Amino acid sequence: MPRRRRAAAARVARSCGRSGRGSPSIAIGQLDGEGTRDPAALGSARASDGVAFAYVGSEPVMTATPHGRDGSDIFSAHVFAYDGGLAAVYVGYCQAGYHRETACEQGEGIVLLGASLGAGGTWEKRSEPVLTAREDVAAMRHGVAEPAVIRGPDGRYYLFFTGGLGDSEPRVTLLARGDGPFGPWELRPEPLWMPEAGSFEACGAFAPDVLITDDRVQMWYLALDDCAGACPGCDFAACGCEPVYSIGYAESSWPLVSP
């Protein structure tokens, strides 16, 4: 089991993307279309120092595909170097009647999708999903979200992602391994750990960002409490309380246990 601790107690916003490493740094983040009820899209920002980011252009770099797997929303993109360029794994969401979507021709749900940056600077979506819900895995029955893809020292790709998306279900982090960043995957069906009741992560330890250095795997993740113990079932609407979001930290030795 990874060693964990609370890294910060401050409230944090919903995870919208992660920066690529290198110089300059690139971040892909969510644009909500505030007030328009249009599907969320992805925008781009750049920084020469990895700290102070500025938007690149005024238009999204990736938008929803009408009636597609991301027809309702695109969010939580993880961008990484791949095959001499950039690639991304992101969350696609489609639900008929949500925003202005009238149909989901490839099915409703929350899935992980992939894209690559083409020679012309346009993101090209992959036709097949990276990962979808699975009825035979308890934490994946309601979909998958917030990916982090990293290549290990063994040359294989490790996909950390959020599960436990059902109502009154604590969010958890799961792991899969594959020969490429878009699958197919060898899945570890159990969460890396289960949140502890009454802790700062009682209702969620999810949306991971991961580094693998030498013999150590480091993870920063979003944590969600249970309203200081007042909402043990994590149904915040029923409890009438607002949870506290924090950043947690976990680490484990390399190599990871084989999924």
C-alpha positions in Angstrom: 0.0 0.0 0.0 1.4 3.5 -0.8 2.4 5.7 2.1 0.1 8.7 2.2 -0.2 12.1 3.9 -2.1 15.3 3.5 0.1 17.7 1.6 -2.1 20.8 1.9 -5.4 21.8 3.7 -6.4 24.6 1.4 -9.6 24.3 -0.8 -8.8 23.6 -4.4 -10.8 23.9 -7.6 -11.9 21.1 -9.8 -8.9 19.6 -11.7 -9.0 20.9 -15.3 -5.7 19.6 -16.7 -2.1 19.0 -16.2 1.0 20.7 -17.6 3.5 19.0 -19.8 7.0 19.0 -18.5 9.9 20.7 -20.3 10.5 24.2 -21.6 8.3 25.9 -22.4 5.5 24.2 -20.4 2.1 23.6 -21.9 -1.2 23.3 -20.1 -4.4 22.1 -21.5 -7.4 23.2 -19.4 -11.1 23.3 -19.4 -13.2 26.1 -20.9 -16.7 25.9 -19.5 -18.6 28.1 -21.9 -19.9 30.0 -18.9 -23.5 31.1 -19.2 -24.0 29.5 -22.6 -24.6 25.9 -21.5 -22.4 24.8 -24.4 -20.3 21.7 -23.9 -17.0 22.3 -22.1 -13.9 22.4 -24.4 -10.2 22.5 -23.9 -8.0 25.6 -24.1 -4.2 25.9 -24.2 -1.8 28.0 -22.1 2.0 28.3 -22.2 4.7 29.4 -19.8 8.5 29.9 -20.2 9.1 29.2 -16.5 6.5 26.5 -15.8 4.7 28.9 -13.3 3.2 31.9 -15.0 0.9 30.7 -17.8 -0.8 32.7 -20.5 -3.6 31.6 -22.8 -2.5 30.7 -26.4 -5.1 32.1 -28.7 -8.7 32.8 -27.9 -10.3 29.7 -29.3 -10.4 26.1 -27.8 -7.9 23.6 -29.1 -10.3 20.8 -28.8 -14.1 20.8 -28.8 -16.9 18.3 -28.3 -17.9 16.0 -31.2 -21.7 16.4 -31.6 -23.4 13.2 -30.5 -20.0 11.6 -29.8 -18.5 10.1 -26.7 -17.5 13.6 -25.6 -20.6 15.3 -27.0 -21.6 16.8 -23.6 -18.2 17.7 -22.2 -14.4 17.4 -22.5 -12.3 17.8 -19.4 -9.3 16.7 -17.3 -6.8 16.3 -20.1 -3.4 14.9 -19.4 -0.9 15.9 -22.1 2.4 14.0 -22.5 5.3 13.6 -25.0 4.7 10.6 -27.3 6.2 9.4 -30.6 8.1 12.7 -31.2 5.1 14.9 -30.5 2.3 15.5 -28.0 -0.6 13.2 -27.1 -3.4 13.5 -24.6 -5.8 11.3 -22.7 -8.9 13.1 -21.6 -12.4 12.6 -20.1 -15.3 12.5 -22.5 -18.8 12.8 -21.2 -22.1 12.3 -23.1 -25.6 12.4 -21.6 -28.7 13.0 -23.7 -30.4 16.3 -22.6 -27.3 17.6 -20.9 -26.3 21.0 -22.2 -27.7 21.1 -25.8 -27.0 17.4 -26.6 -30.0 15.5 -27.9 -28.5 12.1 -28.5 -25.4 10.1 -27.7 -24.9 7.9 -30.8 -22.0 6.0 -29.2 -23.6 5.5 -25.9 -23.9 7.6 -22.7 -21.3 7.7 -20.0 -18.0 9.0 -18.7 -15.0 7.5 -20.6 -11.3 8.2 -21.3 -10.5 9.2 -24.8 -7.2 9.9 -26.7 -5.9 12.5 -29.1 -2.6 13.4 -30.8 -1.3 16.8 -31.9 -1.0 16.7 -35.7 1.6 18.4 -37.9 -0.7 21.3 -38.6 -1.2 22.0 -34.9 -4.6 20.5 -34.7 -5.6 17.9 -32.1 -6.7 14.7 -33.9 -9.1 12.5 -31.8 -8.7 8.7 -31.8 -11.6 6.8 -33.0 -11.6 4.2 -30.2 -11.8 5.0 -26.4 -8.8 4.6 -24.2 -10.8 3.1 -21.3 -14.6 2.7 -20.6 -16.8 1.6 -17.7 -16.8 -2.1 -16.7 -19.7 -3.8 -15.0 -17.4 -6.5 -13.6 -15.2 -4.0 -11.7 -17.0 -2.4 -8.9 -15.2 1.0 -9.0 -15.6 1.3 -12.8 -19.4 0.6 -13.1 -20.3 4.2 -13.4 -17.4 5.3 -15.6 -13.8 6.4 -15.4 -12.3 9.9 -15.2 -9.2 12.1 -14.5 -6.4 10.2 -16.1 -2.6 10.4 -15.6 -0.5 8.5 -18.1 3.2 8.0 -17.5 5.9 5.8 -19.0 7.8 3.7 -16.5 11.5 2.8 -16.4 10.4 -0.5 -17.9 9.2 1.2 -21.1 5.6 0.4 -20.4 2.8 2.9 -19.8 0.9 3.3 -16.5 -2.6 4.7 -16.5 -3.7 6.1 -13.1 -7.4 7.2 -13.2 -10.4 8.0 -11.1 -13.1 5.4 -10.3 -16.0 5.2 -7.9 -18.2 7.7 -9.7 -21.5 6.5 -8.4 -23.7 8.5 -6.0 -22.7 8.2 -2.4 -19.6 6.3 -3.4 -16.1 7.5 -2.4 -13.9 8.4 -5.3 -10.8 6.2 -5.7 -7.7 5.8 -7.8 -7.1 2.8 -10.0 -4.2 1.6 -12.1 -3.7 -0.1 -15.4 -0.6 -1.0 -17.5 -0.1 -1.3 -21.2 2.5 -1.3 -24.0 1.2 2.0 -25.3 -0.5 5.1 -23.8 -3.9 4.3 -25.4 -4.2 0.6 -24.4 -5.0 -2.2 -24.4 -4.6 -2.4 -20.7 -3.8 -4.9 -18.0 -6.1 -3.7 -15.3 -5.7 -3.8 -11.5 -9.4 -4.2 -10.5 -9.0 -3.0 -6.9 -8.3 0.7 -6.0 -4.7 1.5 -4.9 -6.2 2.1 -1.5 -9.6 2.8 0.0 -10.2 6.2 1.7 -10.3 6.0 5.5 -13.6 7.1 7.2 -13.2 10.3 9.1 -10.0 11.3 7.3 -9.4 14.3 5.0 -9.9 11.8 2.1 -12.9 10.0 3.6 -15.1 10.6 0.5 -12.3 10.6 -2.2 -8.7 10.1 -3.1 -8.7 10.7 -6.9 -7.6 12.8 -9.9 -3.9 11.7 -9.6 -0.8 13.3 -11.0 2.2 11.0 -10.9 6.0 11.0 -11.2 8.3 8.0 -11.4 11.9 8.7 -10.5 14.5 6.0 -9.9 13.0 3.6 -7.4 10.1 5.8 -6.2 6.6 6.5 -7.5 5.2 9.8 -6.2 1.5 10.8 -6.5 -0.4 14.0 -5.7 -4.1 13.7 -5.7 -7.4 15.5 -4.9 -8.9 14.5 -1.6 -12.5 15.0 -0.4 -13.5 14.8 3.2 -16.9 13.8 4.7 -17.8 17.2 6.2 -15.6 16.5 9.2 -17.4 13.3 9.9 -20.9 14.8 9.5 -21.6 13.0 6.2 -20.2 9.4 6.4 -22.3 8.3 3.4 -20.7 11.0 1.2 -24.2 12.1 0.0 -23.5 15.8 0.4 -26.9 17.0 -0.9 -28.7 14.8 1.6 -26.4 15.8 4.4 -26.7 19.5 3.5 -23.0 20.2 3.9 -20.1 21.3 1.8 -17.0 19.0 1.9 -13.4 20.3 2.1 -11.1 19.6 -0.9 -7.4 19.1 -0.2 -4.3 17.9 -2.0 -2.9 14.6 -0.7 0.4 12.9 -1.4 1.3 9.2 -1.6 4.4 7.4 -2.6 5.4 3.8 -3.3 8.6 1.9 -4.3 9.3 1.0 -7.9 8.6 -1.4 -9.5 4.9 -1.2 -8.9 3.0 -4.4 -8.2 2.0 -5.9 -11.5 -1.7 -5.0 -12.2 
